[in-house]
Amino acid sequence: MEKYIPYIIAGGIVLLLVLILIAVRAVREAHRRKLGIDGEKKVAAKLKRFASIRSFKVINDLYLPLYDKTTQVDHVLIGFFGLLVIETKNIGGEVYGEPRKKDWLHIMGKSRYKLYNPLMQNQTHVDCIRHLLGKENIYNVPIESLVVFTNRKVELFIPKKLPIISFNRLNKFLHQERFSKDNNIDVDKIYHALLKYQITDKKVISQHVKNVKEMAKHNK
């Protein structure tokens, strides 16, 4: 029996290291999700204040059908001007990207990650919304895309004049003249049309989150 003791100890050490690795990954994932949620809350609060005095509507964390899967839209601002679809990113470090490149570079310290082009990501949301509105016979609605980076410690190395801003510029962005323009948009009609397609099934949402996690693993 004594001759097996070293193997038992070695096996125990390996098992302990595996459990530690799993725990570390779980903590990192929880921290990443908390950052994402915190960023979305900041943008949601800003949009709520902006919309409340204008009879606009805001939908946050909107899950919609996309082909045989789902897509998650962080925020939709619905006003007389049309729609503003917002993708929120709460990451620090350095971000390098070009509008037509699928993969951007995200650097955190000594770590380098792939970041799916948020402009392309949000364009999928815009296209999905336009398609669903079309199913409700709602056409000719101006829809604008915007990406907001909420982390104060992020540095963006991207071309100028892209629809990408930091959180501290959001208030000024929303007060541009075009968002006060009346394009004869029926706010309530569009609001209820989108809610009609909103996915609330927890199993479907859970599968969506799982799919996103798998994509994130492949981008490391």
Backbone as JSON, one array per atom type, in Angstrom:
{
  "sequence": "MEKYIPYIIAGGIVLLLVLILIAVRAVREAHRRKLGIDGEKKVAAKLKRFASIRSFKVINDLYLPLYDKTTQVDHVLIGFFGLLVIETKNIGGEVYGEPRKKDWLHIMGKSRYKLYNPLMQNQTHVDCIRHLLGKENIYNVPIESLVVFTNRKVELFIPKKLPIISFNRLNKFLHQERFSKDNNIDVDKIYHALLKYQITDKKVISQHVKNVKEMAKHNK",
  "N": [[0.83, -1.2, 0.0], [2.0, 1.18, 0.75], [3.64, 1.85, -1.38], [1.97, 3.03, -3.17], [1.33, 5.45, -2.15], [2.81, 7.87, -2.97], [1.73, 8.21, -5.55], [-0.92, 8.59, -4.97], [-0.77, 11.0, -3.55], [0.28, 12.67, -5.54], [-1.81, 12.56, -7.39], [-3.77, 13.78, -5.88], [-2.75, 16.36, -5.66], [-2.79, 17.19, -8.34], [-5.55, 17.14, -8.79], [-6.33, 19.13, -6.99], [-5.1, 21.38, -8.13], [-6.5, 21.53, -10.55], [-9.09, 22.08, -9.6], [-8.61, 24.58, -8.45], [-7.95, 26.04, -10.72], [-10.39, 25.95, -12.1], [-11.97, 27.36, -10.29], [-10.75, 29.89, -10.35], [-11.23, 30.65, -12.99], [-14.01, 30.78, -12.88], [-14.39, 32.9, -11.1], [-13.24, 34.99, -12.56], [-14.98, 35.05, -14.77], [-17.38, 35.74, -13.5], [-16.69, 38.26, -12.6], [-16.26, 39.56, -15.04], [-18.86, 39.49, -16.12], [-20.19, 41.02, -14.23], [-18.99, 43.5, -14.65], [-19.94, 44.03, -17.22], [-22.71, 44.19, -16.74], [-22.79, 46.36, -14.95], [-21.89, 48.41, -16.61], [-23.96, 48.51, -18.51], [-26.05, 49.3, -16.85], [-25.34, 51.92, -16.21], [-25.57, 53.23, -18.69], [-28.26, 52.71, -19.22], [-29.51, 54.17, -17.18], [-28.84, 56.77, -17.91], [-30.14, 56.98, -20.39], [-32.78, 56.65, -19.57], [-33.29, 58.99, -18.11], [-32.99, 60.87, -20.14], [-35.04, 60.13, -21.89], [-37.36, 60.37, -20.37], [-38.35, 62.99, -20.17], [-39.19, 63.55, -22.64], [-41.15, 62.01, -23.71], [-40.25, 59.69, -24.84], [-39.31, 56.23, -25.39], [-37.59, 53.54, -23.77], [-35.92, 50.48, -24.15], [-34.27, 48.01, -22.44], [-31.72, 45.46, -22.4], [-32.72, 43.56, -24.35], [-33.89, 40.65, -25.69], [-34.07, 39.09, -28.77], [-35.51, 37.17, -31.49], [-33.34, 35.59, -33.83], [-32.9, 34.3, -36.78], [-32.45, 30.9, -36.27], [-31.65, 31.26, -33.74], [-30.87, 33.47, -31.02], [-30.55, 37.02, -30.34], [-29.01, 39.54, -28.38], [-29.88, 42.72, -27.45], [-28.49, 45.56, -26.14], [-29.52, 48.2, -25.54], [-32.35, 50.09, -26.61], [-33.37, 53.1, -27.82], [-36.3, 54.78, -28.35], [-37.77, 57.23, -30.21], [-39.35, 60.28, -31.44], [-37.72, 60.89, -33.47], [-36.81, 58.5, -34.45], [-35.05, 55.43, -34.11], [-32.48, 54.6, -31.77], [-29.99, 52.38, -31.49], [-28.09, 50.79, -29.14], [-24.96, 49.44, -28.29], [-23.21, 48.3, -25.52], [-20.0, 48.44, -24.05], [-17.99, 47.46, -21.45], [-15.08, 47.54, -20.85], [-11.62, 47.69, -19.92], [-8.26, 48.86, -20.63], [-6.54, 48.7, -23.81], [-7.95, 49.26, -27.02], [-7.94, 48.3, -30.33], [-8.92, 48.87, -33.64], [-10.55, 48.53, -36.88], [-13.15, 49.71, -39.03], [-14.02, 47.81, -40.97], [-12.89, 45.43, -40.31], [-13.3, 42.22, -38.97], [-12.35, 41.13, -36.54], [-11.18, 42.77, -33.72], [-8.5, 44.13, -31.7], [-7.89, 43.62, -28.32], [-6.18, 44.73, -25.59], [-5.07, 43.96, -22.42], [-3.04, 44.78, -19.99], [-0.49, 42.48, -20.08], [-1.88, 40.71, -21.54], [-3.51, 39.66, -24.52], [-6.39, 39.87, -26.52], [-8.96, 38.75, -28.78], [-11.48, 40.83, -30.06], [-14.71, 40.89, -31.05], [-15.74, 42.85, -33.69], [-17.46, 45.57, -32.58], [-19.09, 47.28, -34.04], [-19.99, 45.77, -36.19], [-21.3, 43.84, -34.72], [-23.37, 45.32, -33.56], [-24.65, 46.17, -35.83], [-25.88, 43.88, -36.67], [-27.88, 43.75, -34.75], [-29.36, 46.04, -35.43], [-30.23, 45.34, -38.03], [-31.79, 43.12, -37.4], [-33.84, 44.26, -35.84], [-34.98, 45.98, -37.74], [-35.95, 44.09, -39.54], [-37.89, 42.76, -37.96], [-39.66, 44.86, -37.45], [-40.54, 45.27, -40.02], [-42.07, 42.97, -40.37], [-44.24, 43.72, -38.97], [-45.32, 45.53, -40.58], [-44.15, 48.04, -40.43], [-42.37, 50.58, -41.69], [-39.67, 52.55, -43.15], [-38.34, 53.73, -40.98], [-36.02, 55.67, -39.34], [-33.02, 54.33, -38.22], [-30.42, 54.31, -36.02], [-27.06, 53.39, -35.2], [-25.03, 52.88, -32.31], [-22.07, 52.61, -30.37], [-21.05, 52.33, -27.06], [-18.43, 52.83, -24.89], [-17.95, 52.2, -21.59], [-16.07, 52.05, -19.54], [-13.78, 53.88, -17.67], [-11.08, 53.55, -17.92], [-10.4, 52.74, -20.44], [-8.71, 52.87, -23.57], [-9.12, 54.03, -26.75], [-8.11, 53.13, -29.89], [-8.96, 53.82, -32.67], [-10.36, 54.65, -35.92], [-11.4, 58.06, -36.41], [-14.65, 59.65, -36.18], [-16.3, 57.45, -36.23], [-19.31, 55.72, -35.15], [-18.81, 55.5, -32.29], [-18.36, 56.02, -28.92], [-17.13, 57.3, -25.75], [-18.44, 56.85, -22.41], [-18.67, 59.29, -21.04], [-19.24, 61.06, -23.02], [-21.77, 60.6, -23.83], [-24.07, 62.04, -22.98], [-23.82, 64.55, -24.27], [-23.85, 63.64, -26.87], [-26.49, 62.67, -27.14], [-27.89, 65.02, -27.07], [-27.76, 66.17, -29.54], [-28.95, 67.89, -32.45], [-30.41, 66.3, -34.26], [-31.71, 64.36, -32.79], [-33.8, 65.63, -31.75], [-35.49, 66.02, -33.75], [-38.61, 65.69, -35.39], [-39.76, 62.98, -36.92], [-42.18, 61.97, -37.41], [-42.68, 59.55, -36.1], [-44.29, 56.82, -34.65], [-44.07, 56.3, -31.5], [-45.1, 54.63, -29.41], [-46.23, 52.55, -30.9], [-44.04, 51.31, -32.16], [-42.6, 50.59, -29.91], [-44.29, 48.66, -28.64], [-44.39, 46.84, -30.71], [-41.8, 45.81, -30.79], [-41.65, 44.68, -28.24], [-43.43, 42.66, -28.57], [-42.0, 40.68, -29.84], [-40.12, 40.1, -28.01], [-38.02, 37.89, -26.24], [-38.58, 35.93, -23.47], [-38.27, 33.52, -22.3], [-36.55, 31.67, -19.99], [-34.89, 29.48, -20.4], [-34.17, 29.67, -23.07], [-32.81, 32.1, -23.03], [-30.74, 31.42, -21.31], [-29.39, 29.57, -22.9], [-28.52, 31.27, -24.89], [-26.69, 32.87, -23.47], [-24.83, 30.9, -22.84], [-23.9, 30.27, -25.41], [-22.63, 32.68, -26.06], [-20.56, 32.69, -24.2], [-19.07, 30.53, -25.11], [-18.21, 31.52, -27.56], [-16.59, 33.56, -26.62], [-14.52, 32.12, -25.44], [-13.22, 31.06, -27.64], [-12.14, 33.31, -28.69], [-10.0, 33.98, -27.19]],
  "CA": [[0.0, 0.0, 0.0], [2.86, 2.34, 0.88], [4.23, 2.23, -2.66], [0.98, 3.8, -3.93], [1.11, 6.75, -1.5], [3.26, 9.0, -3.81], [0.8, 8.39, -6.66], [-2.15, 9.17, -4.4], [-0.48, 12.41, -3.25], [0.4, 13.37, -6.83], [-3.16, 12.69, -7.93], [-4.48, 14.78, -5.08], [-2.22, 17.67, -6.02], [-3.32, 17.5, -9.66], [-6.97, 17.44, -8.63], [-6.43, 20.43, -6.33], [-4.75, 22.41, -9.11], [-7.62, 21.62, -11.49], [-10.18, 22.77, -8.91], [-8.21, 25.98, -8.31], [-8.07, 26.64, -12.04], [-11.82, 26.11, -12.37], [-12.46, 28.43, -9.41], [-10.22, 31.16, -10.85], [-11.98, 30.98, -14.2], [-15.37, 31.14, -12.48], [-14.32, 34.24, -10.51], [-13.01, 35.93, -13.67], [-16.2, 35.14, -15.55], [-18.34, 36.49, -12.7], [-16.24, 39.65, -12.6], [-16.51, 40.09, -16.37], [-20.29, 39.7, -16.27], [-20.57, 42.15, -13.37], [-18.56, 44.71, -15.34], [-20.88, 44.24, -18.31], [-23.99, 44.62, -16.18], [-22.6, 47.7, -14.4], [-21.82, 49.34, -17.73], [-25.29, 48.63, -19.08], [-26.87, 50.06, -15.91], [-24.98, 53.34, -16.35], [-26.16, 53.73, -19.94], [-29.72, 52.63, -19.06], [-29.93, 55.28, -16.33], [-28.72, 58.0, -18.71], [-31.21, 56.96, -21.39], [-34.05, 56.83, -18.88], [-33.44, 60.42, -17.8], [-33.16, 61.57, -21.4], [-36.33, 59.78, -22.49], [-38.5, 60.65, -19.49], [-38.9, 64.34, -20.36], [-39.47, 63.72, -24.07], [-42.16, 61.01, -24.09], [-39.58, 58.63, -25.57], [-39.31, 54.93, -24.72], [-36.31, 52.82, -23.73], [-35.95, 49.05, -23.83], [-32.93, 47.53, -22.1], [-31.51, 44.02, -22.32], [-33.79, 43.02, -25.19], [-33.57, 39.42, -26.42], [-34.92, 38.96, -29.94], [-35.21, 36.0, -32.34], [-32.47, 35.84, -34.97], [-32.85, 33.02, -37.48], [-32.83, 29.84, -35.34], [-31.02, 31.56, -32.46], [-31.32, 34.73, -30.42], [-29.56, 38.07, -30.22], [-29.3, 40.39, -27.24], [-29.66, 44.15, -27.71], [-28.31, 46.2, -24.84], [-30.46, 49.31, -25.34], [-33.02, 50.71, -27.76], [-34.06, 54.36, -27.52], [-37.33, 55.01, -29.36], [-38.26, 58.6, -30.12], [-39.99, 60.81, -32.64], [-36.67, 60.94, -34.5], [-36.56, 57.15, -34.93], [-34.48, 54.54, -33.1], [-31.04, 54.56, -31.51], [-29.66, 51.06, -30.96], [-26.8, 50.97, -28.46], [-24.18, 48.32, -27.77], [-22.37, 48.79, -24.43], [-18.8, 47.67, -23.72], [-17.37, 47.94, -20.21], [-13.75, 46.92, -20.75], [-10.51, 48.62, -19.81], [-7.14, 48.52, -21.5], [-6.44, 49.32, -25.13], [-8.76, 48.64, -28.07], [-7.51, 48.69, -31.67], [-9.85, 48.31, -34.61], [-10.93, 49.19, -38.13], [-14.58, 49.46, -39.24], [-14.32, 46.66, -41.83], [-12.24, 44.23, -39.8], [-14.19, 41.45, -38.1], [-11.74, 40.98, -35.22], [-10.39, 43.87, -33.19], [-7.53, 43.71, -30.69], [-8.09, 44.15, -26.97], [-4.99, 44.47, -24.78], [-5.17, 44.23, -20.98], [-1.74, 44.45, -19.42], [0.3, 41.64, -20.98], [-2.78, 39.79, -22.23], [-4.09, 40.12, -25.78], [-7.61, 39.14, -26.83], [-9.75, 39.16, -29.94], [-12.76, 41.46, -29.74], [-15.55, 40.95, -32.24], [-16.04, 44.22, -34.07], [-18.77, 45.97, -32.0], [-19.92, 47.91, -35.07], [-20.65, 44.67, -36.89], [-22.19, 43.22, -33.74], [-24.57, 46.14, -33.39], [-25.36, 46.22, -37.11], [-26.76, 42.7, -36.63], [-29.04, 44.15, -33.95], [-30.14, 46.98, -36.23], [-30.88, 44.58, -39.1], [-32.81, 42.27, -36.78], [-34.95, 45.14, -35.47], [-35.63, 46.44, -38.97], [-36.68, 42.94, -40.08], [-39.08, 42.52, -37.13], [-40.61, 45.95, -37.69], [-41.13, 45.0, -41.33], [-43.1, 41.95, -40.19], [-45.4, 44.42, -38.43], [-45.65, 46.56, -41.58], [-43.61, 49.33, -40.0], [-41.24, 50.83, -42.58], [-39.14, 53.92, -43.26], [-37.99, 54.23, -39.66], [-34.58, 55.9, -39.2], [-32.4, 53.56, -37.13], [-29.0, 54.66, -35.89], [-26.28, 52.5, -34.35], [-24.02, 53.53, -31.46], [-21.35, 51.77, -29.41], [-20.6, 53.14, -25.94], [-17.46, 52.21, -23.97], [-18.26, 52.84, -20.31], [-14.95, 51.98, -18.6], [-12.95, 55.09, -17.72], [-9.67, 53.21, -18.15], [-10.23, 52.22, -21.78], [-8.12, 53.74, -24.57], [-9.61, 53.59, -28.05], [-7.25, 53.44, -31.03], [-9.83, 53.53, -33.81], [-10.55, 55.84, -36.76], [-12.34, 59.06, -35.94], [-15.97, 59.8, -36.81], [-17.11, 56.23, -36.16], [-20.34, 55.84, -34.11], [-18.28, 54.9, -31.06], [-18.01, 57.08, -27.97], [-16.98, 56.95, -24.35], [-19.66, 57.14, -21.66], [-18.75, 60.7, -20.65], [-19.7, 61.86, -24.17], [-23.11, 60.17, -24.2], [-25.06, 63.1, -22.76], [-23.66, 65.52, -25.35], [-24.26, 62.95, -28.1], [-27.95, 62.6, -27.18], [-28.48, 66.36, -27.22], [-27.58, 66.67, -30.89], [-30.21, 68.38, -33.02], [-31.18, 65.27, -34.99], [-32.52, 63.58, -31.86], [-34.97, 66.45, -31.42], [-36.27, 66.12, -34.97], [-39.84, 64.89, -35.43], [-39.92, 62.26, -38.18], [-43.52, 61.39, -37.4], [-42.56, 58.16, -35.65], [-45.24, 56.41, -33.61], [-43.2, 55.71, -30.47], [-45.78, 53.52, -28.73], [-46.44, 51.44, -31.85], [-42.76, 50.61, -32.31], [-42.28, 50.03, -28.59], [-45.07, 47.44, -28.44], [-44.03, 45.9, -31.77], [-40.58, 45.13, -30.36], [-41.96, 43.85, -27.07], [-44.16, 41.49, -29.08], [-41.02, 39.67, -30.22], [-39.16, 39.92, -26.91], [-37.9, 36.54, -25.71], [-38.49, 35.93, -22.01], [-38.05, 32.14, -21.85], [-35.26, 31.61, -19.3], [-34.06, 28.43, -21.0], [-33.64, 30.21, -24.32], [-31.83, 33.12, -22.66], [-29.6, 30.7, -20.75], [-28.66, 29.0, -24.03], [-27.86, 32.4, -25.54], [-25.53, 33.21, -22.63], [-23.88, 29.81, -23.03], [-23.3, 30.44, -26.73], [-21.73, 33.83, -25.99], [-19.38, 32.25, -23.45], [-18.29, 29.66, -26.0], [-17.56, 32.41, -28.52], [-15.55, 34.29, -25.91], [-13.41, 31.21, -25.23], [-12.51, 30.92, -28.92], [-11.49, 34.58, -29.02], [-8.86, 34.22, -26.31]],
  "C": [[0.87, 1.26, 0.0], [3.42, 2.79, -0.46], [3.26, 3.05, -3.52], [0.78, 5.21, -3.37], [1.6, 7.91, -2.35], [2.31, 9.29, -4.96], [-0.51, 9.03, -6.19], [-1.96, 10.66, -4.11], [-0.41, 13.23, -4.53], [-0.97, 13.6, -7.46], [-3.96, 13.74, -7.2], [-4.05, 16.19, -5.43], [-2.77, 18.13, -7.38], [-4.79, 17.9, -9.57], [-7.17, 18.81, -8.0], [-6.13, 21.56, -7.3], [-5.87, 22.62, -10.13], [-8.78, 22.39, -10.86], [-9.88, 24.26, -8.74], [-8.37, 26.71, -9.63], [-9.53, 26.9, -12.4], [-12.39, 27.27, -11.56], [-12.01, 29.8, -9.91], [-10.97, 31.6, -12.09], [-13.4, 31.43, -13.88], [-15.41, 32.55, -11.92], [-14.12, 35.29, -11.6], [-14.26, 36.14, -14.5], [-17.26, 35.96, -14.82], [-17.99, 37.98, -12.69], [-16.52, 40.31, -13.94], [-17.99, 40.4, -16.58], [-20.77, 40.88, -15.43], [-20.17, 43.47, -14.03], [-19.54, 45.05, -16.46], [-22.21, 44.78, -17.82], [-23.89, 46.04, -15.63], [-22.57, 48.74, -15.51], [-23.19, 49.58, -18.34], [-26.21, 49.45, -18.16], [-26.6, 51.55, -16.02], [-25.64, 53.95, -17.59], [-27.69, 53.75, -19.82], [-30.23, 53.82, -18.24], [-29.89, 56.6, -17.1], [-29.84, 58.08, -19.74], [-32.57, 57.21, -20.75], [-34.31, 58.29, -18.58], [-33.71, 61.22, -19.08], [-34.55, 61.36, -21.97], [-37.52, 60.29, -21.68], [-39.13, 62.02, -19.72], [-39.28, 64.59, -21.82], [-40.56, 62.77, -24.58], [-41.55, 59.96, -25.01], [-39.69, 57.34, -24.77], [-37.91, 54.32, -24.78], [-36.56, 51.35, -23.4], [-34.51, 48.61, -23.6], [-32.9, 46.0, -22.08], [-32.6, 43.25, -23.08], [-33.3, 41.81, -25.97], [-34.59, 39.25, -27.56], [-34.55, 37.72, -30.75], [-34.35, 36.42, -33.52], [-32.22, 34.51, -35.67], [-33.31, 31.92, -36.5], [-32.2, 30.04, -33.96], [-31.63, 32.83, -31.87], [-30.19, 35.75, -30.48], [-29.98, 38.99, -29.08], [-28.91, 41.83, -27.55], [-29.58, 44.84, -26.37], [-29.35, 47.29, -24.58], [-31.07, 49.75, -26.66], [-33.75, 51.96, -27.26], [-35.02, 54.64, -28.67], [-37.89, 56.41, -29.18], [-38.92, 59.04, -31.4], [-39.01, 60.89, -33.8], [-36.47, 59.59, -35.17], [-36.03, 56.28, -33.8], [-32.97, 54.72, -32.99], [-30.75, 53.24, -30.82], [-28.24, 51.11, -30.42], [-26.23, 49.64, -27.97], [-23.21, 48.89, -26.73], [-21.2, 47.85, -24.2], [-18.16, 48.27, -22.48], [-16.04, 47.21, -20.01], [-12.7, 48.0, -20.65], [-9.41, 48.25, -20.79], [-7.18, 49.28, -22.81], [-7.26, 48.54, -26.15], [-8.32, 49.21, -29.42], [-8.47, 48.07, -32.68], [-10.06, 49.17, -35.83], [-12.38, 48.81, -38.43], [-14.9, 48.2, -40.03], [-13.64, 45.37, -41.38], [-13.14, 43.52, -38.79], [-13.64, 41.37, -36.68], [-10.91, 42.2, -34.87], [-9.45, 43.31, -32.12], [-7.8, 44.41, -29.37], [-6.89, 43.75, -26.11], [-5.26, 44.89, -23.34], [-3.87, 43.8, -20.34], [-0.89, 43.7, -20.44], [-0.57, 40.68, -21.78], [-3.38, 40.44, -23.47], [-5.29, 39.24, -26.14], [-8.19, 39.62, -28.16], [-11.05, 39.76, -29.44], [-13.56, 41.56, -31.02], [-15.96, 42.4, -32.49], [-17.42, 44.65, -33.56], [-19.67, 46.68, -32.99], [-20.69, 46.86, -35.85], [-21.66, 43.98, -35.98], [-23.49, 44.0, -33.64], [-25.34, 46.28, -34.7], [-26.3, 45.02, -37.24], [-28.03, 43.02, -35.86], [-29.96, 45.07, -34.74], [-30.91, 46.24, -37.33], [-32.01, 43.71, -38.57], [-34.05, 43.1, -36.44], [-35.71, 45.6, -36.7], [-36.48, 45.32, -39.59], [-37.98, 42.7, -39.3], [-40.12, 43.62, -37.31], [-41.3, 45.77, -39.04], [-42.23, 43.96, -41.25], [-44.38, 42.56, -39.62], [-45.85, 45.56, -39.35], [-45.27, 47.97, -41.13], [-42.33, 49.58, -40.8], [-40.77, 52.29, -42.48], [-38.87, 54.55, -41.89], [-36.47, 54.45, -39.6], [-34.04, 55.14, -37.99], [-30.91, 53.84, -37.13], [-28.32, 53.71, -34.91], [-25.24, 53.29, -33.57], [-23.39, 52.51, -30.53], [-20.8, 52.68, -28.33], [-19.64, 52.31, -25.07], [-17.57, 52.94, -22.63], [-17.11, 52.85, -19.31], [-14.05, 53.21, -18.77], [-11.5, 54.8, -18.11], [-9.43, 52.62, -19.54], [-9.6, 53.29, -22.68], [-8.5, 53.2, -25.94], [-8.68, 54.08, -29.17], [-7.99, 53.01, -32.3], [-9.98, 54.79, -34.65], [-11.59, 56.79, -36.18], [-13.64, 59.02, -36.74], [-16.75, 58.48, -36.93], [-18.16, 56.42, -35.07], [-19.95, 55.09, -32.84], [-17.84, 56.03, -30.15], [-17.75, 56.5, -26.59], [-18.23, 57.4, -23.59], [-19.79, 58.63, -21.33], [-19.17, 61.61, -21.81], [-21.16, 61.55, -24.54], [-24.14, 61.28, -24.06], [-25.02, 64.13, -23.88], [-24.13, 64.92, -26.67], [-25.78, 62.98, -28.24], [-28.61, 63.96, -27.42], [-28.17, 66.99, -28.57], [-28.95, 66.97, -31.51], [-31.05, 67.27, -33.65], [-32.05, 64.42, -34.08], [-33.72, 64.38, -31.32], [-35.91, 66.57, -32.62], [-37.49, 65.21, -34.91], [-40.0, 64.28, -36.82], [-41.25, 61.51, -38.24], [-43.5, 59.9, -37.06], [-43.55, 57.89, -34.53], [-44.47, 55.62, -32.56], [-43.86, 54.49, -29.82], [-45.95, 52.31, -29.64], [-45.16, 50.63, -32.01], [-42.37, 49.91, -31.01], [-43.0, 48.69, -28.39], [-44.77, 46.39, -29.52], [-42.77, 45.12, -31.37], [-40.82, 44.22, -29.16], [-42.72, 42.59, -27.47], [-43.2, 40.35, -29.39], [-39.98, 39.4, -29.12], [-39.19, 38.49, -26.38], [-37.71, 36.62, -24.2], [-38.26, 34.54, -21.44], [-36.64, 32.01, -21.26], [-34.33, 30.55, -19.89], [-33.41, 28.93, -22.28], [-32.56, 31.25, -24.03], [-30.57, 32.47, -22.11], [-28.75, 30.09, -21.86], [-27.91, 30.1, -24.78], [-26.59, 32.77, -24.79], [-24.43, 32.16, -22.79], [-23.15, 29.94, -24.36], [-22.3, 31.59, -26.75], [-20.44, 33.47, -25.27], [-18.47, 31.39, -24.32], [-17.54, 30.5, -27.03], [-16.4, 33.15, -27.88], [-14.31, 33.43, -25.69], [-12.55, 31.12, -26.49], [-11.75, 32.19, -29.28], [-10.28, 34.88, -28.15], [-7.56, 33.77, -26.97]]
}
